[in-house]
Amino acid sequence: MDGETLPGADAGEDDADRVILHVDMDCFYASCERLREPELAGEPLVVGMGYEPGETIGAVATASYEAREFGVDSAQPISQALENLPRRANADPDDPDAPDPAETGHYRPVDMEHYKSIAADVKEVLHDCADTVREVSVDEAYLDVTARTAWDVAGDAEPGPEAAEPGSSEAEESAAAGSATYRRLAEGYARYVRDRIEREAGVPASVGVAPNMSTAKIASDFDKPEGLVVVPPGTVQEFLAPLPTEEVHGVGPVTARTLASMGIETAGELAEADVAELEAEFGDRGRELYERARGEDDREVTPTGLPKSLSRESSLPATDDEERKRSTIRALAADVSRRAQERGCLYRTIGIKVIQPPYDVNTRAKSLSGPVDDPDLVETVALELLEEFEGEQARKLGVRVSNLDFGDSDQATLGGFDGDDGDVGGNTAAAADGEQLTDWIESDSRSTDDRERGRRRNRDGQKSLEEFE
């Protein structure tokens, strides 16, 4: 649309009138593979490393929705993925010992050059559709499109006596509640963005539309795949109210348990809680959580800066099985190394995180003599650091590279997560449960609870690849 403002839009609007889009690509790597192999559409598809005969080390980069039904998930050791979903190539209907073809899937190797080329097409669309874009990951971005559209109801028709006002309990504003009685200009613009991505880049996306970033993010997850959920001003708190407290930005597993002990289990209950009691329990964070549950988030969409570290974590049933721990570390090391290569960065420090029952967090790291890009070294150092915990139980493991060096490379946001270097060799009590894979983010601006849970797994199969490239 060449940057024009739609009718009804006003660049001088206040925060309540901001229009924020959260664009979340649906299983991006798998979608890219299907783009060049259309016959894979609808089939269980795993993109990863280490599944070829003779290879023993590798990890799942992403799994399609169909593959996830078999228990395959991102950053899972490839050996476990193959147990849950054997390769279609190994299926033989005439061999009684071969896997059932109906319970097999397709495996493809990670092809970053292919994904980067498609990501570039997506980025071109996003930057053409918004004046400000925050690229968070290979499959995720925030767009401020306030100057391009507005919350006005589309068209000139006035509500009839049989129709409810937009935002009322009777009016269905989006896919979150069903078919809309009224369509907003912002919804039309979001559909335009989503359709352009699919038309020009060839891959599907889900879009959430809201007056602020945190609500837009929740909305994009609400109706995957290819969802479009709109939460207009005045309806944000109503939209958030029934959601569990862990959906609220800043609430991790530990905080959720504490809130539950206070009789607070939904965002609505948190929004109605006594602020004084929340502050007594959580300090300054208490008011912040209260405001977020009420849909109050005044953060501006700003371009993403370069990260200070890249990391991944994986939850386990509490185990002292050395082979399982080492296999998990290998998979995480391979994934982190790949993401460092995606961003074109070198690293000077390699570290691990070991969370032991009940919630003891241990971090260990080794500094190198200079910046490197060496996946084998990441695995070797991570395994060496793990030896300190031999014979001890672990319920979550993580691998991180830090002290990043981007040299003259472009700011790449293909893969990876932002975070400060954090303490090395520390031991603290913190949350450790959650989904199988989380992102390890350690930033002074985030709470301890947030840091330990990282970003919770989104409803797509590709871990936040909560980054956009």
Secondary structure as UniProt FT lines:
FT   TURN            2..3
FT   TURN            7..8
FT   TURN            11..12
FT   HELIX           15..17
FT   STRAND          20..25
FT   HELIX           28..36
FT   HELIX           38..40
FT   TURN            41..42
FT   STRAND          45..48
FT   TURN            53..54
FT   STRAND          59..63
FT   HELIX           65..68
FT   TURN            69..71
FT   TURN            74..75
FT   HELIX           78..84
FT   HELIX           88..90
FT   TURN            93..94
FT   TURN            96..97
FT   HELIX           101..103
FT   STRAND          105..109
FT   HELIX           112..129
FT   STRAND          132..137
FT   TURN            138..139
FT   STRAND          140..144
FT   TURN            146..148
FT   TURN            161..162
FT   TURN            166..167
FT   TURN            175..177
FT   HELIX           185..201
FT   STRAND          205..210
FT   HELIX           213..222
FT   STRAND          228..230
FT   TURN            233..234
FT   HELIX           236..240
FT   TURN            241..242
FT   HELIX           245..247
FT   TURN            249..250
FT   HELIX           253..261
FT   TURN            262..263
FT   HELIX           267..271
FT   HELIX           275..282
FT   HELIX           284..293
FT   TURN            294..295
FT   STRAND          309..319
FT   HELIX           322..343
FT   STRAND          346..356
FT   TURN            357..359
FT   STRAND          360..372
FT   HELIX           375..386
FT   HELIX           387..389
FT   TURN            390..391
FT   STRAND          394..405
FT   TURN            407..408
FT   STRAND          427..429
FT   STRAND          437..438
FT   TURN            444..445
FT   HELIX           448..453
//
